[in-house]
Amino acid sequence: MFIIFGSPWAALKRHLVRPSLLLGGAGACERAGMNEAALRLVRRALKAEPGSVDLNFRAGRLCFKLGKLDQAVTHLRVACPAGWKKGKFNPARFADRETGVSPRDLGWVLAAAGSWLLKRNEPAQALAFFNRALSAGCYNSTVLNQKALCLLSLGEAAESTRILKEAEMAGGADLSVTLNTAHALNLLGRYGEALDHYERGQRLGGGDSAHVLNNKGFSLFHLRCYEEAAACFLLARELAPDDVVAGTNLAACYYKLRRIKEAERIMTDLAAKSDDGIIVNNLAVIQEAAGQKQKALDAYTKAADSAGPGSEVFLLNRAACLAELGRYEEALTVCTWLDQKHPADHRVLSLKASIMAELGRESEAVDCYRQALGI
C-alpha cells in the first residue's frame, strides 16, 4: 500500500477559515442580528491577527452590542493604544482624531470609555462620555442604562428613572434595566412601583441574589407587608449569611411584628461583630422595647459617639430614653444642644416640649409645641 501525504480535507479547512471568509460570515451574522455568532467568527480571525486594529474594533463593537462592556474595553485597548499611557487608561484620548476612530465606532468607543470610568467610581466623568456617545448616535438600551447608573450614583434618582424608561423602550424587557428601575423607584419612595419591577425582574430570572431579595424586602417593609418582607430577608440571609444589611432589616421586621426576642437576638449578634452606629442604635431601640432601658441608654450613647451618619438621630433617641428613665434635666441638655444645631426640627421641639411639661414648665412647653407645629 502506498502512503499518501497530506489531506485534502485539511487544505479545505484552511481555505474555509481564511480571515476574509470568517469576516464575510461575521458581517452576514451581524446584519441578521446574530451578534454572538458574529463575535465568535471575528475572534477566530483575531487568532491569526491578534494585533489588528480593524478586527479589535470590530470585536469591541460586537462585545458592546452584547453588553460585554469589560471585554469591549479589552479590545479597545489593543485597537486604540493612544488611549493608554504607561498602563493607565486615558479615555479622553479615545475621542481624538489621532486614534483613528471611525464615525461608525466613535459612539461605542465613547460609551466603553464611560463604562470604564463608572466602574472606577467616577460617575460624573462617565456621564459626560455617555452623553457624548448618545450624541454620536450610539442610542441603545445599554448606553441609556449606564447613563442612568451614573445619575443614580450622583443622587439624581428622578432623572435616572426617566432615562431607564427610555432604556426599556429602546431594548424591551431587559433584566438589568428592570432591576435598576426598581432601585431608583425605591430611592424615590415609590415602593409599590419598585415592588412591581422587582417581581418583574424575578420573572426574568433575576430573583436568586441576596441583593435583589434584600431590596424587594425593603419595598415590602415600607408597604407595611412585614411578613412578606421578613421572608425576603430570610432568603437573602440564606444566600449571604454574613450580609449585615439583610440581618438588620430582618430584625426590623421582627420588631414591627413584635417578635422582640428574635429581633434582639439578631441585633445582639450583629452588634458584637460591628461598632456601626446604625446597628448599635437599632439594638438600643429593640432593648428599649424589651424594657431594658439602661442597656438601651448605654447603646444609644455608644451609637452617638460613633459620629457616623445618623449620629444626631441617635442623640435624639438617647434624649428620649433619658426622659423615659426620669432623667429630664440630662434629656433637656441634649435637646437644647440639638435645637441650637438644627433650629425648627419638629422632632427635637416635640421631645423638648414634653420634657418641659414633665418639669412643670408649662409656658415653655407650649412655646415648643407651637414651634413644632409651625404656628
C-alpha positions as CSV (number, residue, x, y, z in Angstrom):
1,M,0.0,0.0,0.0
2,F,1.1,3.5,-0.8
3,I,1.3,6.2,1.9
4,I,-0.4,9.4,0.7
5,F,1.0,12.5,2.2
6,G,-1.3,15.4,3.1
7,S,-5.1,15.6,3.4
8,P,-7.4,17.4,1.0
9,W,-9.8,18.0,3.9
10,A,-7.1,19.8,5.9
11,A,-6.4,22.0,2.9
12,L,-10.1,22.7,2.5
13,K,-10.4,23.5,6.2
14,R,-7.5,26.0,5.9
15,H,-9.3,27.6,3.0
16,L,-12.5,27.9,4.9
17,V,-11.0,29.6,7.9
18,R,-9.3,32.3,5.9
19,P,-9.9,35.7,7.7
20,S,-11.7,37.1,4.6
21,L,-14.2,34.3,4.7
22,L,-14.6,34.5,8.5
23,L,-15.2,38.2,8.3
24,G,-17.7,37.8,5.5
25,G,-19.6,35.3,7.6
26,A,-19.3,37.7,10.6
27,G,-20.8,40.5,8.6
28,A,-23.7,38.4,7.5
29,C,-24.4,37.3,11.1
30,E,-24.2,40.9,12.4
31,R,-26.6,42.1,9.8
32,A,-29.0,39.3,10.8
33,G,-28.8,40.3,14.4
34,M,-26.7,37.2,15.3
35,N,-24.1,39.1,17.2
36,E,-22.9,36.2,19.3
37,A,-22.1,34.1,16.2
38,A,-20.5,37.2,14.6
39,L,-18.3,37.7,17.6
40,R,-17.1,34.1,17.5
41,L,-16.1,34.4,13.9
42,V,-14.3,37.7,14.4
43,R,-12.4,36.2,17.3
44,R,-11.3,33.2,15.2
45,A,-10.0,35.8,12.7
46,L,-8.2,37.5,15.6
47,K,-6.2,34.4,16.4
48,A,-4.4,34.9,13.1
49,E,-4.0,38.7,13.5
50,P,-4.3,39.5,17.3
51,G,-2.9,43.0,16.9
52,S,-5.2,44.0,14.1
53,V,-6.8,47.4,14.8
54,D,-9.8,46.7,12.5
55,L,-10.5,43.3,14.0
56,N,-10.3,44.6,17.5
57,F,-12.6,47.5,16.7
58,R,-15.0,45.0,15.2
59,A,-14.8,42.6,18.2
60,G,-15.1,45.5,20.6
61,R,-18.2,46.8,18.8
62,L,-19.8,43.4,19.0
63,C,-19.0,42.9,22.7
64,F,-20.5,46.3,23.3
65,K,-23.7,45.3,21.5
66,L,-23.9,42.2,23.6
67,G,-23.4,44.2,26.8
68,K,-20.0,42.7,27.4
69,L,-18.5,46.0,28.4
70,D,-15.3,44.8,30.1
71,Q,-14.4,42.7,27.0
72,A,-15.2,45.7,24.8
73,V,-12.7,47.8,26.7
74,T,-10.1,45.0,26.4
75,H,-10.4,45.1,22.6
76,L,-10.4,48.8,22.7
77,R,-7.1,48.8,24.4
78,V,-5.5,46.9,21.5
79,A,-7.3,48.9,18.8
80,C,-6.5,52.3,20.4
81,P,-3.1,52.2,22.1
82,A,-3.0,56.0,22.1
83,G,-5.7,55.9,24.8
84,W,-3.2,54.1,27.2
85,K,-0.2,55.7,28.7
86,K,2.2,53.7,30.9
87,G,-0.5,51.1,31.5
88,K,-3.1,53.7,32.6
89,F,-6.3,54.4,30.7
90,N,-6.8,57.9,29.3
91,P,-10.4,57.8,28.0
92,A,-10.3,61.4,26.7
93,R,-7.8,60.4,24.0
94,F,-10.2,57.9,22.5
95,A,-12.2,60.8,21.1
96,D,-9.1,62.4,19.5
97,R,-8.8,62.2,15.8
98,E,-5.2,60.8,16.1
99,T,-6.6,57.5,17.4
100,G,-8.2,56.8,14.0
101,V,-11.7,56.1,15.4
102,S,-14.2,55.9,12.6
103,P,-17.6,57.6,12.8
104,R,-19.2,54.1,12.9
105,D,-17.1,53.2,16.0
106,L,-17.0,56.5,17.8
107,G,-20.3,56.1,19.7
108,W,-19.5,52.7,21.3
109,V,-15.8,53.7,21.9
110,L,-17.0,56.7,24.0
111,A,-19.6,54.5,25.7
112,A,-17.0,51.9,26.6
113,A,-14.8,54.6,28.0
114,G,-17.7,55.8,30.1
115,S,-18.3,52.2,31.3
116,W,-14.6,52.0,32.4
117,L,-14.9,55.3,34.3
118,L,-18.2,54.2,36.0
119,K,-16.5,51.0,37.2
120,R,-13.8,53.2,38.7
121,N,-16.5,55.1,40.6
122,E,-16.1,58.3,38.6
123,P,-19.8,58.8,37.7
124,A,-19.6,62.5,36.7
125,Q,-16.9,61.9,34.1
126,A,-18.6,58.7,33.0
127,L,-21.9,60.6,32.5
128,A,-20.1,63.1,30.1
129,F,-18.9,60.2,28.0
130,F,-22.3,58.5,27.8
131,N,-23.9,61.8,26.8
132,R,-21.3,62.2,24.0
133,A,-21.9,58.6,22.9
134,L,-25.6,59.3,22.6
135,S,-24.9,62.5,20.7
136,A,-22.7,60.4,18.3
137,G,-25.7,58.2,17.5
138,C,-25.0,55.3,19.9
139,Y,-28.6,55.3,21.2
140,N,-29.5,51.9,22.7
141,S,-30.6,50.3,25.9
142,T,-27.0,49.6,27.1
143,V,-25.8,53.2,26.9
144,L,-29.1,54.5,28.4
145,N,-28.9,52.0,31.3
146,Q,-25.3,53.0,32.0
147,K,-26.2,56.7,31.9
148,A,-29.0,56.0,34.4
149,L,-26.5,54.3,36.8
150,C,-24.3,57.4,36.7
151,L,-27.3,59.5,37.6
152,L,-28.2,57.2,40.5
153,S,-24.6,57.4,41.8
154,L,-24.9,61.2,41.6
155,G,-28.2,61.2,43.6
156,E,-30.4,62.0,40.6
157,A,-32.9,59.3,41.1
158,A,-35.8,61.0,39.4
159,E,-33.8,61.7,36.2
160,S,-32.4,58.2,36.4
161,T,-35.9,56.8,36.4
162,R,-36.8,58.8,33.3
163,I,-33.7,57.6,31.4
164,L,-34.4,54.0,32.5
165,K,-37.8,54.3,30.9
166,E,-36.2,55.3,27.7
167,A,-33.8,52.3,28.0
168,E,-36.8,50.0,28.5
169,M,-38.5,51.4,25.4
170,A,-35.2,51.0,23.4
171,G,-34.4,47.5,24.5
172,G,-37.5,45.7,25.7
173,A,-37.8,43.7,28.9
174,D,-34.1,43.7,30.0
175,L,-33.3,42.4,33.4
176,S,-30.6,45.0,34.3
177,V,-32.9,47.9,33.3
178,T,-35.8,46.4,35.2
179,L,-33.8,46.0,38.5
180,N,-32.1,49.4,38.2
181,T,-35.5,51.0,37.7
182,A,-36.8,49.2,40.8
183,H,-33.8,50.6,42.8
184,A,-34.4,54.1,41.6
185,L,-38.1,53.9,42.5
186,N,-37.2,52.7,46.0
187,L,-34.9,55.7,46.4
188,L,-37.8,58.0,45.3
189,G,-40.1,56.3,47.9
190,R,-42.3,54.8,45.2
191,Y,-42.3,51.4,46.9
192,G,-45.3,49.9,45.2
193,E,-43.9,50.6,41.7
194,A,-40.5,49.4,42.9
195,L,-42.0,46.1,44.1
196,D,-43.7,45.6,40.7
197,H,-40.3,46.0,39.0
198,Y,-38.5,43.6,41.4
199,E,-41.2,41.0,40.8
200,R,-40.8,41.5,37.0
201,G,-37.1,41.1,37.4
202,Q,-37.6,37.8,39.2
203,R,-39.8,36.6,36.3
204,L,-36.9,37.5,34.0
205,G,-34.7,35.2,36.1
206,G,-33.0,37.8,38.3
207,G,-34.5,36.8,41.7
208,D,-31.9,34.5,43.0
209,S,-29.5,37.0,44.5
210,A,-29.3,38.3,48.1
211,H,-29.1,41.9,46.7
212,V,-32.4,41.6,44.8
213,L,-34.2,39.9,47.7
214,N,-33.0,42.4,50.2
215,N,-34.2,45.3,48.0
216,K,-37.5,43.7,47.4
217,G,-37.9,43.2,51.1
218,F,-37.1,46.9,51.6
219,S,-40.0,47.8,49.3
220,L,-42.4,45.4,51.2
221,F,-41.3,46.7,54.5
222,H,-42.2,50.3,53.6
223,L,-45.5,49.0,52.3
224,R,-46.1,47.5,55.8
225,C,-46.1,43.9,54.4
226,Y,-43.8,42.8,57.3
227,E,-44.3,39.1,57.0
228,E,-43.5,39.1,53.3
229,A,-40.6,41.4,53.8
230,A,-39.2,39.1,56.5
231,A,-39.5,36.1,54.1
232,C,-37.3,38.0,51.6
233,F,-34.7,39.0,54.2
234,L,-34.6,35.4,55.5
235,L,-33.9,34.1,51.9
236,A,-31.3,36.9,51.5
237,R,-29.5,35.7,54.6
238,E,-29.5,32.1,53.5
239,L,-27.8,33.2,50.3
240,A,-25.4,35.5,52.1
241,P,-25.2,34.6,55.8
242,D,-22.8,37.5,56.5
243,D,-25.0,40.1,54.9
244,V,-25.3,42.8,57.7
245,V,-28.0,44.7,55.8
246,A,-30.3,41.7,55.4
247,G,-29.8,40.8,59.1
248,T,-30.6,44.3,60.3
249,N,-33.6,44.5,58.0
250,L,-34.9,41.2,59.2
251,A,-34.6,42.4,62.8
252,A,-36.6,45.5,61.9
253,C,-39.4,43.3,60.5
254,Y,-39.4,41.2,63.7
255,Y,-39.5,44.4,65.7
256,K,-42.6,45.6,63.8
257,L,-44.2,42.2,64.2
258,R,-43.5,42.4,68.0
259,R,-41.2,39.4,67.8
260,I,-38.9,41.3,70.1
261,K,-36.7,38.3,71.4
262,E,-35.9,37.2,67.8
263,A,-35.1,40.8,66.8
264,E,-32.9,41.3,69.9
265,R,-31.0,38.0,69.2
266,I,-30.2,39.1,65.6
267,M,-29.1,42.6,66.6
268,T,-27.1,41.5,69.6
269,D,-25.1,39.1,67.3
270,L,-24.6,41.8,64.7
271,A,-23.5,44.4,67.3
272,A,-21.0,42.0,68.7
273,K,-19.3,42.0,65.3
274,S,-19.6,45.7,64.4
275,D,-19.4,49.1,66.1
276,D,-21.5,50.6,63.3
277,G,-23.7,53.3,64.8
278,I,-26.9,52.2,62.9
279,I,-26.5,48.6,64.2
280,V,-25.9,49.8,67.8
281,N,-28.8,52.2,67.6
282,N,-31.2,49.6,66.3
283,L,-30.2,47.2,69.0
284,A,-31.0,50.0,71.5
285,V,-34.4,50.5,70.0
286,I,-35.2,46.8,70.5
287,Q,-33.7,46.7,74.0
288,E,-35.9,49.7,74.9
289,A,-39.0,47.8,73.6
290,A,-37.9,44.8,75.7
291,G,-37.9,47.0,78.8
292,Q,-34.1,47.1,79.1
293,K,-33.9,50.9,79.3
294,Q,-30.5,51.2,80.9
295,K,-29.0,48.8,78.4
296,A,-30.7,50.8,75.7
297,L,-29.3,54.1,77.1
298,D,-25.8,52.7,77.0
299,A,-26.2,51.6,73.4
300,Y,-27.7,54.9,72.3
301,T,-24.7,56.7,73.9
302,K,-22.3,54.3,72.1
303,A,-24.1,54.9,68.8
304,A,-24.0,58.7,69.2
305,D,-20.3,58.5,70.0
306,S,-19.7,56.8,66.7
307,A,-20.1,60.2,65.0
308,G,-21.1,58.5,61.8
309,P,-24.2,59.0,59.6
310,G,-27.3,59.4,61.8
311,S,-25.4,60.3,65.0
312,E,-27.8,63.2,65.7
313,V,-30.8,60.8,65.4
314,F,-29.0,58.6,67.9
315,L,-28.6,61.5,70.2
316,L,-32.3,62.3,70.0
317,N,-33.1,58.7,70.8
318,R,-30.7,58.9,73.8
319,A,-32.6,62.0,75.0
320,A,-35.9,60.2,74.7
321,C,-34.5,57.3,76.6
322,L,-33.2,59.6,79.4
323,A,-36.7,61.1,79.6
324,E,-38.2,57.6,79.9
325,L,-35.8,57.0,82.8
326,G,-37.0,60.2,84.5
327,R,-33.6,62.0,83.9
328,Y,-35.3,65.1,82.5
329,E,-32.5,67.6,83.0
330,E,-30.0,65.5,81.1
331,A,-32.5,64.9,78.4
332,L,-33.2,68.6,78.2
333,T,-29.5,69.4,77.8
334,V,-29.3,67.1,74.8
335,C,-32.4,68.6,73.2
336,T,-31.1,72.1,73.7
337,W,-27.9,71.3,72.0
338,L,-29.7,69.6,69.1
339,D,-32.1,72.6,68.9
340,Q,-29.2,75.0,68.6
341,K,-27.7,72.9,65.8
342,H,-30.9,72.3,64.0
343,P,-33.4,75.0,64.7
344,A,-37.1,74.2,64.0
345,D,-36.6,70.5,63.9
346,H,-40.1,69.3,64.9
347,R,-38.8,66.1,66.4
348,V,-36.4,67.9,68.8
349,L,-39.0,70.5,69.6
350,S,-41.7,68.0,70.3
351,L,-39.5,66.0,72.7
352,K,-38.3,69.2,74.3
353,A,-41.9,70.3,74.9
354,S,-42.8,67.0,76.5
355,I,-39.8,67.2,78.8
356,M,-40.7,70.8,79.7
357,A,-44.2,69.7,80.6
358,E,-42.8,67.0,82.9
359,L,-40.7,69.6,84.6
360,G,-43.7,71.8,85.2
361,R,-42.5,74.5,82.8
362,E,-45.8,74.8,81.0
363,S,-45.4,78.1,79.2
364,E,-42.1,77.0,77.7
365,A,-43.7,73.6,76.8
366,V,-46.5,75.5,74.9
367,D,-43.9,77.6,73.0
368,C,-42.0,74.5,72.0
369,Y,-45.3,72.8,70.8
370,R,-46.2,75.9,68.8
371,Q,-42.8,75.9,67.1
372,A,-43.0,72.2,66.4
373,L,-46.4,72.7,64.7
374,G,-45.2,75.8,62.9
375,I,-47.8,78.2,64.5
